[in-house]
Amino acid sequence: MRKFAFMLLAAIGGLALTACNQVTQSTDSVIAQQQETQQAEAARQVPPPNIVNWNEKSFLKLVQEARDQVNLVTWTYTKNMDGKYTFVCESIGYGIPYDTRSNNPEHYEFVSTTTGRGTGNCTYTTTDGRCIRGEFHVMPQAEPNGLHIPASAKGTWNMCKDPATGKPAVTYQEEDIAVFTYRLPEGMVEGFHPAPLPTSSTDKPAKHQ
């Protein structure tokens, strides 16, 4: 009888433990599983597109190679409300948006919370035995000049040719610009629109190593 009672208690305890270990799925989790099942069925019925020419990727390669040319002569304009353009300058390259960064804008940085002696729960221990506690956080990282470029920065750094000398100089435009590798026809431009500036090998910017 005692053996039976012990077995009964063990069975009840096992059922209770099983019930405690059961995790109730949230509505979001159930919906996510259903959507995953639907997406798997969609992928089975509709295979990926049969891309064989890779035309757009080849076009992007040409764009990147054109941007990499050192002395690419371009023409910079702004676009007016009536659809026509206003001449800004004869330029070199396509310009660089102001918010372009040369560094990763974020980096991991260890933030120390406490220091002291001991070995319990240390993030790391220094060579002289100090216990350092803290966490790694994603922190903003400055540019080489020590400044942080805001994500909302608007404008373009452009290499315009000086009308007096024909030599390129760094300029900055707040307004949106349109850059072409050719001089626009007169009918598309309003106002001053000079002929191309004379160029020579000494007018071209040096390639930075």
KELOKE-444759 format. One record per residue: residue in three letters; x negated, z negated, y of N, C-alpha, C in turn. Coordinates in steps of 0.2 Angstrom, whole numbers, plus 5000, padded with zeros to 4 digits. Layout:
// residues N
alaXZYXZYXZY...
***
This chain:
// residues 209
met499650004994500050005000499650005006arg499049965006498649955012498250025013lys498150055007497750125007498250175011phe498850175009499350225012499450205019ala499450145021499550125028498950155032phe498350145029497750165033497750245034met497950275028497950355029498450375034leu499050335034499550355039499250345046leu498950285048498650275054498150325056ala497750345051497250395052497550465054ala498050485051498450545052498750545059ile499050485061499350475068498850485073gly498250445072497650445077497450515078gly497350555072497150625072497550675077leu498250665076498750695080498650685087ala498550615088498550595095497950625098leu497350625095496750655097496750725099thr497150765094497250835095497650845101ala498150805102498550815108498250805114cys497750755114497350735120496850795122asn496650825117496150875117496450945120gln497050955119497451015121497351015129val497251075131497151095138497751135140thr498151115145498651155147498451205152gln498551275151498351325155498751325161ser498451345167498751345173499151415173thr499551425178499951485178499451545180asp498951525185498451575187498051605181ser497851555176497451575170497851615166val498451605165498951645160498951715163ile499051715170499151785173498551825173ala497951795173497251825173497151855166gln497351815161497251845154497751905153gln498351895155498851955155498552015158gln498252005164498052065168497352095164glu496952045161496352075158496652115152thr497152095148497352135143497652195145gln498052195151498252265153497752315155gln497152285158496652325161496252355155ala496252315149495952345143496352395140glu496952395140497452445138497352505142ala497352495149497252555153496652585152ala496052555151495452585150495452625143arg495852595138495852635132496252695133gln496852695137497252755137496952805142val496552785148496352825153495552815153pro495152855150494452845150494152865157pro493552845158493152855165493152925166pro493152945172493053015174492453045171asn492453115170491953145167491453175172ile491053135175490553155180489953195177val489853255178489253295175488853325181asn489053335187488653365192488253315197trp488553255197488353205201488153225208asn488653265211488553295218488553245223glu488953195223488953145229488253105229lys488053085223487453055222486853095225ser486853155223486353205226486353215233phe486953215236487053215243486753155246leu486953095243486653035246485853035246lys485553065241484853065240484553105246leu484953165248484753205254484753165260val485353125261485453085267484853035268gln484653005262484152955263483452985264glu483353045261482753075262482653105270ala483253125272483253145279483153085284arg483353035283483252975287482552945286asp482152965281481452945280480952995284gln481253045286480753095290480453055296val479853065297479553025303479753055310asn479753115310479753145317480353195317leu480953175314481553215314481853215321val481853275324482153285331482953285330thr483253245334483953235334484253235341trp484953245342485253245348485753185348thr485753145353486253085353486753095358tyr487353085356487953085361488453025360thr488853015365489452975364490053015364lys490552995361491153035361491753005366asn492053055369492453035374493153025372met493653005376494352995373494653065372asp494453115376494753175375494453215369gly494053185365493753225359493053255360lys492853265367492253295369491753245369tyr491053265369490553225369490153225376thr489853165377489353155383488653155380phe488253195383487553195381487153125383val486753095378486453035380485653055380cys485353085375484653095375484553135369glu483953175370483653205364483253145361ser483253145354483053085351482653095345ile482353045342482053045335482353005330gly482553035325482952995320483652985321tyr483952945317484652935318484852865321gly484452825323484552765326484652715321ile484652645323484752595319485252545321pro485752525318486252475320485952415322tyr486152375327485852315330485852265324asp486352255320486352205315485952225309thr485552275309485152285303484552235303arg484452205297483952155296483352175292ser482752155294482152175289482052115284asn482452055285482352005280483051995277asn483051965271483751945269484051885273pro484651895276484951855281485051775278glu484951765271485051705268484551685263his484451625262483951605257484051535255tyr483851515249483951455246483451405249glu483651345251483251295254483451225251phe482851195250483051125247483151075252val483651035252483850985257483850925254ser483350885256483150815254483750765256thr483950725252484450675254484150605254thr483750585249483350525249482750535245thr482250485247481650485244481450415243gly481050395238480850335236480450325230arg480350265228479950255221480450255216gly480250275210480650265204480750335201thr481050335195481050405191481750415189gly482250385191482950395189483250445194asn483550495190483950555193483550585199cys482950595198482550635203482650705202thr482750745208482750815208482050835206tyr481550805209480850815207480450755209thr479850745206479350695208478750725210thr478550695216477850715219477250695215thr476750725217476050705213475950625215asp476150605220475950525222476550485219gly476950505215477450465212478150455216arg478250495221478850485225479450525222cys480050495221480650525218480950555224ile481050625223481450665228482050685226arg482650665229483250685227483550725233gly483950775231484250825235484550885232glu484750935236485150995233484851055236phe484951115233484751175235485351205239his485351225245485851255249485651325251val486251365252486051435255486051425262met485551445265485451435272485251495276pro485451505282485251565286484551575287gln484251635287483551645287483451695293ala482951675298482851705304482451775302glu482451815307482051875307481351855309pro480851905308480151885310480051855317asn480451875322480451855328480751785330gly480951755324481251685325481951685327leu482351745328483051745330483451765324his484051745324484551755319485051805322ile485151865319485551915321486251905319pro486751895323487451885321487751945318ala488151925313488551985309488952025314ser489151995319489652035324489252075329ala488552075329488152115334488352185333lys488452215339488652285340488152325344gly487952385342487552415346487052455342thr486652505345486152545341485452545345trp484952535341484252545343484152615342asn483952655347483852725347483152745350met482852795347482252825349482352885354cys482452875360482652925365481952955368lys481953025369481453055372481453045380asp480953025383480953015390480953085393pro481553095398481553155401480953175405ala480653135408480053145412479453165408thr479353135402478753155398478853185392gly479453175389479653205382479353165377lys479153105379478853055373479453005371pro479452985365479952945363479852875365ala480452835367480452775369481052735366val480952675364481552635361482052615367thr482652635365483252625369483752585366tyr484252565369484852525366485452545369gln485952565365486652585367487152535364glu487552505368488152465366488652505363glu488852565366489352605364489252645358asp489752665354489652705348489252765350ile488852785345488452855347488552905341ala488552965342488553015337487853055337val487553055332486853085331486853155327phe486653205330486553265327485853295326thr485753335321485053365321485053435325tyr485553445329485553505333485953495339arg485853535344486153525351486853555350leu487353515352488053535352488153595356pro488653645355488853695359489053665366glu489053705371489253685378489953665378gly490353705374491053695375491253625372met490853595368490953525365490753465369val490353485375490053435379490253435386glu490353375389490553365396489953345400gly489953365406489453345410488753375409phe488253335411487553355410487353365403his487053425402486853445395486153485395pro485653455396484953495397484753535391ala484353585392484053615387483553575383pro483353595377482853555373482253535377leu481953475376481353465379480753495376pro480153515379479653535376479253485372thr479053495366478753445362478053475360ser477553425358476953435355476753385351ser476153395347475953345342475853275345thr475653275352475453215355476153175357asp476653205357477353175359477653135354lys477453145348477753125342477553055341pro477953005339477752935337477352935331ala476852885331476452875326476752845320lys476652865314476952835308476652765307his477052715306476752645306476652635298gln476052605297475852595290476152525288
***
